[in-house]
Amino acid sequence: MAMPSKLKNMNLFNDGNSYLGVSKAVTLPKLSRKMEAYRGGGMNGPAKVDMGMGDDGIVLEWTLGGIDMTAVRQYASAELGGVGMRFAGAYQRDDDGTVDAVEIVVRGRHEEIDMGEAKPGEDTEHKIKTNCSYYKLTVAGRVEVEIDVLNFIEIVNGVDRLAEHRRAIGL
């Protein structure tokens, strides 16, 4: 019987600065597609047509303990990919002890910084929502997904799904 890999430890980096001991939680980006129903003549039902990435885009949400001025100073970055974030996770299987490194690298800018509730003598934390124009998922040293919205690149399992589209429009 096989056991699933479970996140046993993690770290978060902001422009190369480690949040070891400071990062409390990370909501990793969802990969979503915008699908539209199409039903033409001779079809007995609709088929979903892939129209590209989902309208919500690529979003990284993260929670830190205390207060972090790095994120605050990055707020309202003029550059769409002005902030570089990296999640590093250690996922382990309990049946055989195998540990896989999972890395997610994103570039974007912060949409929201929620400073949370401030109470004397209580734990403090703040939450940051970062909208991303770049995403790369690497598992056990292998790049699985790489999306570069600005450069019209979408690589999944080693195949650039937009290469023919770039050629068709002269890029």
Phi and psi restraints in degrees (value plus and minus 20) as a CYANA .aco file:
   2 ALA   PHI    -117.0   -77.0
   2 ALA   PSI     129.4   169.4
   3 MET   PHI    -131.1   -91.1
   3 MET   PSI     127.5   167.5
   4 PRO   PHI     -94.9   -54.9
   4 PRO   PSI     134.2   174.2
   5 SER   PHI     -93.0   -53.0
   5 SER   PSI     113.6   153.6
   6 LYS   PHI    -141.4  -101.4
   6 LYS   PSI     122.8   162.8
   7 LEU   PHI     -86.3   -46.3
   7 LEU   PSI      98.6   138.6
   8 LYS   PHI    -124.4   -84.4
   8 LYS   PSI     -46.1    -6.1
   9 ASN   PHI    -181.4  -141.4
   9 ASN   PSI     142.6   182.6
  10 MET   PHI    -176.9  -136.9
  10 MET   PSI     145.6   185.6
  11 ASN   PHI    -165.8  -125.8
  11 ASN   PSI     136.7   176.7
  12 LEU   PHI    -149.0  -109.0
  12 LEU   PSI     119.8   159.8
  13 PHE   PHI    -144.0  -104.0
  13 PHE   PSI     120.3   160.3
  14 ASN   PHI    -142.6  -102.6
  14 ASN   PSI      92.3   132.3
  15 ASP   PHI      27.8    67.8
  15 ASP   PSI      22.4    62.4
  16 GLY   PHI      67.0   107.0
  16 GLY   PSI     -29.7    10.3
  17 ASN   PHI    -107.3   -67.3
  17 ASN   PSI     107.3   147.3
  18 SER   PHI     -97.4   -57.4
  18 SER   PSI     118.1   158.1
  19 TYR   PHI    -124.4   -84.4
  19 TYR   PSI       9.0    49.0
  20 LEU   PHI     -77.3   -37.3
  20 LEU   PSI     105.5   145.5
  21 GLY   PHI      62.2   102.2
  21 GLY   PSI     -27.0    13.0
  22 VAL   PHI    -131.6   -91.6
  22 VAL   PSI     -58.2   -18.2
  23 SER   PHI     -91.8   -51.8
  23 SER   PSI     111.8   151.8
  24 LYS   PHI    -124.8   -84.8
  24 LYS   PSI     -56.4   -16.4
  25 ALA   PHI    -178.5  -138.5
  25 ALA   PSI     130.0   170.0
  26 VAL   PHI    -155.4  -115.4
  26 VAL   PSI     107.8   147.8
  27 THR   PHI    -118.3   -78.3
  27 THR   PSI      87.5   127.5
  28 LEU   PHI     -89.8   -49.8
  28 LEU   PSI     130.6   170.6
  29 PRO   PHI     -81.1   -41.1
  29 PRO   PSI     120.4   160.4
  30 LYS   PHI    -102.2   -62.2
  30 LYS   PSI     122.5   162.5
  31 LEU   PHI    -121.6   -81.6
  31 LEU   PSI      96.1   136.1
  32 SER   PHI    -151.5  -111.5
  32 SER   PSI     134.9   174.9
  33 ARG   PHI    -137.9   -97.9
  33 ARG   PSI     127.2   167.2
  34 LYS   PHI    -110.7   -70.7
  34 LYS   PSI      97.4   137.4
  35 MET   PHI    -138.0   -98.0
  35 MET   PSI     112.1   152.1
  36 GLU   PHI    -138.1   -98.1
  36 GLU   PSI     116.4   156.4
  37 ALA   PHI     -92.6   -52.6
  37 ALA   PSI     114.1   154.1
  38 TYR   PHI    -150.6  -110.6
  38 TYR   PSI     111.2   151.2
  39 ARG   PHI    -156.7  -116.7
  39 ARG   PSI      91.4   131.4
  40 GLY   PHI    -126.1   -86.1
  40 GLY   PSI     157.1   197.1
  41 GLY   PHI     -76.9   -36.9
  41 GLY   PSI     119.9   159.9
  42 GLY   PHI      62.6   102.6
  42 GLY   PSI     -18.4    21.6
  43 MET   PHI    -123.5   -83.5
  43 MET   PSI     112.2   152.2
  44 ASN   PHI    -106.5   -66.5
  44 ASN   PSI     -18.0    22.0
  45 GLY   PHI    -193.3  -153.3
  45 GLY   PSI     151.8   191.8
  46 PRO   PHI     -99.2   -59.2
  46 PRO   PSI     132.4   172.4
  47 ALA   PHI    -140.4  -100.4
  47 ALA   PSI     117.2   157.2
  48 LYS   PHI     -99.2   -59.2
  48 LYS   PSI     106.1   146.1
  49 VAL   PHI    -121.2   -81.2
  49 VAL   PSI     111.1   151.1
  50 ASP   PHI     -98.1   -58.1
  50 ASP   PSI      98.6   138.6
  51 MET   PHI    -127.3   -87.3
  51 MET   PSI      -3.2    36.8
  52 GLY   PHI      85.2   125.2
  52 GLY   PSI    -182.4  -142.4
  53 MET   PHI     -85.5   -45.5
  53 MET   PSI     133.5   173.5
  54 GLY   PHI     -83.6   -43.6
  54 GLY   PSI     134.3   174.3
  55 ASP   PHI     -85.3   -45.3
  55 ASP   PSI     -42.0    -2.0
  56 ASP   PHI     -99.4   -59.4
  56 ASP   PSI     -29.4    10.6
  57 GLY   PHI      48.1    88.1
  57 GLY   PSI    -175.6  -135.6
  58 ILE   PHI    -128.4   -88.4
  58 ILE   PSI      99.7   139.7
  59 VAL   PHI    -148.3  -108.3
  59 VAL   PSI     110.0   150.0
  60 LEU   PHI    -131.2   -91.2
  60 LEU   PSI     106.3   146.3
  61 GLU   PHI    -137.9   -97.9
  61 GLU   PSI     115.3   155.3
  62 TRP   PHI    -165.1  -125.1
  62 TRP   PSI     130.8   170.8
  63 THR   PHI    -143.4  -103.4
  63 THR   PSI     112.2   152.2
  64 LEU   PHI    -138.8   -98.8
  64 LEU   PSI     129.7   169.7
  65 GLY   PHI    -103.5   -63.5
  65 GLY   PSI     132.1   172.1
  66 GLY   PHI      53.9    93.9
  66 GLY   PSI    -164.3  -124.3
  67 ILE   PHI    -151.8  -111.8
  67 ILE   PSI     120.0   160.0
  68 ASP   PHI    -147.3  -107.3
  68 ASP   PSI      93.5   133.5
  69 MET   PHI     -98.4   -58.4
  69 MET   PSI     -37.5     2.5
  70 THR   PHI     -79.2   -39.2
  70 THR   PSI     -70.8   -30.8
  71 ALA   PHI     -85.3   -45.3
  71 ALA   PSI     -61.5   -21.5
  72 VAL   PHI     -80.5   -40.5
  72 VAL   PSI     -61.9   -21.9
  73 ARG   PHI     -90.9   -50.9
  73 ARG   PSI     -38.6     1.4
  74 GLN   PHI    -106.9   -66.9
  74 GLN   PSI     -31.3     8.7
  75 TYR   PHI     -77.5   -37.5
  75 TYR   PSI     119.8   159.8
  76 ALA   PHI      46.1    86.1
  76 ALA   PSI      12.5    52.5
  77 SER   PHI     -76.6   -36.6
  77 SER   PSI     115.1   155.1
  78 ALA   PHI     -94.1   -54.1
  78 ALA   PSI     -41.6    -1.6
  79 GLU   PHI    -113.4   -73.4
  79 GLU   PSI     112.4   152.4
  80 LEU   PHI     -78.3   -38.3
  80 LEU   PSI     -56.5   -16.5
  81 GLY   PHI    -131.9   -91.9
  81 GLY   PSI      15.9    55.9
  82 GLY   PHI     -92.9   -52.9
  82 GLY   PSI     -36.1     3.9
  83 VAL   PHI    -139.6   -99.6
  83 VAL   PSI     106.4   146.4
  84 GLY   PHI    -122.5   -82.5
  84 GLY   PSI     104.3   144.3
  85 MET   PHI    -141.1  -101.1
  85 MET   PSI     127.4   167.4
  86 ARG   PHI    -159.7  -119.7
  86 ARG   PSI     105.6   145.6
  87 PHE   PHI    -120.3   -80.3
  87 PHE   PSI     110.5   150.5
  88 ALA   PHI    -143.6  -103.6
  88 ALA   PSI      98.3   138.3
  89 GLY   PHI    -142.1  -102.1
  89 GLY   PSI     125.0   165.0
  90 ALA   PHI    -128.4   -88.4
  90 ALA   PSI      88.6   128.6
  91 TYR   PHI    -123.3   -83.3
  91 TYR   PSI     107.0   147.0
  92 GLN   PHI    -144.1  -104.1
  92 GLN   PSI     120.9   160.9
  93 ARG   PHI    -112.4   -72.4
  93 ARG   PSI     112.7   152.7
  94 ASP   PHI    -103.7   -63.7
  94 ASP   PSI     -31.8     8.2
  95 ASP   PHI    -100.2   -60.2
  95 ASP   PSI     -56.0   -16.0
  96 ASP   PHI    -146.3  -106.3
  96 ASP   PSI     -21.0    19.0
  97 GLY   PHI      60.5   100.5
  97 GLY   PSI     -18.9    21.1
  98 THR   PHI     -79.8   -39.8
  98 THR   PSI     111.8   151.8
  99 VAL   PHI    -134.9   -94.9
  99 VAL   PSI     106.7   146.7
 100 ASP   PHI    -132.7   -92.7
 100 ASP   PSI     116.8   156.8
 101 ALA   PHI    -104.0   -64.0
 101 ALA   PSI     108.7   148.7
 102 VAL   PHI    -139.1   -99.1
 102 VAL   PSI     103.2   143.2
 103 GLU   PHI    -145.0  -105.0
 103 GLU   PSI     113.3   153.3
 104 ILE   PHI    -144.3  -104.3
 104 ILE   PSI     101.9   141.9
 105 VAL   PHI    -131.9   -91.9
 105 VAL   PSI     111.1   151.1
 106 VAL   PHI    -153.7  -113.7
 106 VAL   PSI     136.2   176.2
 107 ARG   PHI    -150.6  -110.6
 107 ARG   PSI     117.9   157.9
 108 GLY   PHI    -195.6  -155.6
 108 GLY   PSI    -169.7  -129.7
 109 ARG   PHI    -169.6  -129.6
 109 ARG   PSI     135.3   175.3
 110 HIS   PHI     -97.3   -57.3
 110 HIS   PSI     107.5   147.5
 111 GLU   PHI    -107.9   -67.9
 111 GLU   PSI     -55.3   -15.3
 112 GLU   PHI    -167.5  -127.5
 112 GLU   PSI     115.6   155.6
 113 ILE   PHI    -144.7  -104.7
 113 ILE   PSI      91.1   131.1
 114 ASP   PHI    -119.9   -79.9
 114 ASP   PSI      89.0   129.0
 115 MET   PHI     -96.0   -56.0
 115 MET   PSI     -25.9    14.1
 116 GLY   PHI      52.7    92.7
 116 GLY   PSI    -189.0  -149.0
 117 GLU   PHI    -112.6   -72.6
 117 GLU   PSI     114.5   154.5
 118 ALA   PHI    -126.7   -86.7
 118 ALA   PSI      96.6   136.6
 119 LYS   PHI    -154.6  -114.6
 119 LYS   PSI     107.1   147.1
 120 PRO   PHI     -77.6   -37.6
 120 PRO   PSI     115.2   155.2
 121 GLY   PHI      58.8    98.8
 121 GLY   PSI     -16.4    23.6
 122 GLU   PHI    -132.4   -92.4
 122 GLU   PSI     139.4   179.4
 123 ASP   PHI     -83.6   -43.6
 123 ASP   PSI     121.4   161.4
 124 THR   PHI    -137.2   -97.2
 124 THR   PSI     127.2   167.2
 125 GLU   PHI    -175.7  -135.7
 125 GLU   PSI     138.9   178.9
 126 HIS   PHI    -157.7  -117.7
 126 HIS   PSI     134.5   174.5
 127 LYS   PHI    -137.4   -97.4
 127 LYS   PSI     117.8   157.8
 128 ILE   PHI    -143.2  -103.2
 128 ILE   PSI     116.6   156.6
 129 LYS   PHI    -133.5   -93.5
 129 LYS   PSI      99.6   139.6
 130 THR   PHI    -135.6   -95.6
 130 THR   PSI      99.6   139.6
 131 ASN   PHI    -107.5   -67.5
 131 ASN   PSI     113.5   153.5
 132 CYS   PHI    -137.7   -97.7
 132 CYS   PSI     122.8   162.8
 133 SER   PHI    -125.6   -85.6
 133 SER   PSI     -25.8    14.2
 134 TYR   PHI    -159.9  -119.9
 134 TYR   PSI     122.5   162.5
 135 TYR   PHI    -168.8  -128.8
 135 TYR   PSI     114.0   154.0
 136 LYS   PHI    -160.9  -120.9
 136 LYS   PSI     106.0   146.0
 137 LEU   PHI    -129.0   -89.0
 137 LEU   PSI     101.9   141.9
 138 THR   PHI    -141.6  -101.6
 138 THR   PSI     107.5   147.5
 139 VAL   PHI    -143.7  -103.7
 139 VAL   PSI     104.7   144.7
 140 ALA   PHI      32.0    72.0
 140 ALA   PSI      20.1    60.1
 141 GLY   PHI      63.5   103.5
 141 GLY   PSI     -21.2    18.8
 142 ARG   PHI    -130.2   -90.2
 142 ARG   PSI     105.7   145.7
 143 VAL   PHI     -91.5   -51.5
 143 VAL   PSI      98.8   138.8
 144 GLU   PHI    -115.3   -75.3
 144 GLU   PSI     -62.8   -22.8
 145 VAL   PHI    -161.0  -121.0
 145 VAL   PSI     116.1   156.1
 146 GLU   PHI    -160.7  -120.7
 146 GLU   PSI     102.2   142.2
 147 ILE   PHI    -144.8  -104.8
 147 ILE   PSI     103.6   143.6
 148 ASP   PHI    -143.3  -103.3
 148 ASP   PSI      76.2   116.2
 149 VAL   PHI     -80.5   -40.5
 149 VAL   PSI     -64.7   -24.7
 150 LEU   PHI     -88.1   -48.1
 150 LEU   PSI     -50.0   -10.0
 151 ASN   PHI    -121.7   -81.7
 151 ASN   PSI     -10.9    29.1
 152 PHE   PHI      38.3    78.3
 152 PHE   PSI      27.5    67.5
 153 ILE   PHI    -141.8  -101.8
 153 ILE   PSI     113.4   153.4
 154 GLU   PHI    -165.1  -125.1
 154 GLU   PSI      77.3   117.3
 155 ILE   PHI    -124.6   -84.6
 155 ILE   PSI     105.1   145.1
 156 VAL   PHI    -150.8  -110.8
 156 VAL   PSI     104.4   144.4
 157 ASN   PHI      34.7    74.7
 157 ASN   PSI      19.5    59.5
 158 GLY   PHI      62.8   102.8
 158 GLY   PSI     -20.8    19.2
 159 VAL   PHI    -131.3   -91.3
 159 VAL   PSI     104.5   144.5
 160 ASP   PHI    -101.9   -61.9
 160 ASP   PSI      83.6   123.6
 161 ARG   PHI     -91.1   -51.1
 161 ARG   PSI     -30.0    10.0
 162 LEU   PHI    -130.1   -90.1
 162 LEU   PSI     -16.3    23.7
 163 ALA   PHI     -78.2   -38.2
 163 ALA   PSI     -66.2   -26.2
 164 GLU   PHI     -87.0   -47.0
 164 GLU   PSI     -54.8   -14.8
 165 HIS   PHI     -85.2   -45.2
 165 HIS   PSI     -62.4   -22.4
 166 ARG   PHI     -81.4   -41.4
 166 ARG   PSI     -64.4   -24.4
 167 ARG   PHI     -81.2   -41.2
 167 ARG   PSI     -62.1   -22.1
 168 ALA   PHI     -84.5   -44.5
 168 ALA   PSI     -48.3    -8.3
 169 ILE   PHI    -125.4   -85.4
 169 ILE   PSI      -6.8    33.2
 170 GLY   PHI      60.9   100.9
 170 GLY   PSI       6.0    46.0
